[in-house]
Structure formats: structure tokens, C-alpha cells
Amino acid sequence: MPVPFVGSIVAFIIALLIGGLAIYISARFVVDVDDYSHAVITALLGALGWALTAWIPLIGPIIALVVWVGVIKWRYPCGWVKAATIGGVAWIAALVILFVVNSVFRLGVGAFGVPGV
């Protein structure tokens, strides 16, 4: 008998690991921090911050983006500009990772913790 929600849990974990990998690659490049588990936690916290603010009418996505970059700034040794750079590079990295993963494995997953991907 299949366990309910196993597929959703697996998809969530894969998406979180991909989002964490994108942030890891970006943080390694921008601020030279080499810690994948730190990046995965950052992705999880960033996604939580996004979820708590993006629903606000009209300005929610802008607030959510500032919150997401703020989480990166809080978790990494950098200011706002480098945190935004980490976010931008993570977004590009997530697109590339997802293209490869979804092309090769045909999973159809996203990147949890990286907005818009």
C-alpha cells in the first residue's frame, strides 16, 4: 500500500536540495563560503520568508524579494549588494541546474528556496 504524500515529500526534498545547491554555488563564487548544508538551510529560510510575505496585495512580491535577500544577508558575511548578487547568481544557477536535471532525468521539479524558478 503506497504511503500518501511520499511523492510530494520526495519532490520537496529534491527541490530544496536543488535550491540549496544554487545558493551554495552562488555563495561559493561571491563570498567564498563553502558549506552546502548552510546553503540548504538558507534556501529553506528564504522560502519561508517568501511564503510569509508574497501574498500581500500589490507590494507582496517586492517585500518578499527584500526578505529573501535579507535572509541571504543574515546567513552570509556580506552586505545588501553582495546578498543581492548571491541571489541573482543563485537564480541563474538554479535555472541551469533545473534545465540539466529536468532534461536528463525528466523529473519536472523546481528549486525550492530560489524565487521564480
Summary of the structure (lengths in Angstrom):
residues: 117
radius of gyration: 14.4
end to end distance: 33.4
largest distance: 50.9
contacts: 363
relative contact order: 0.20
helix: 73%
strand: 0%
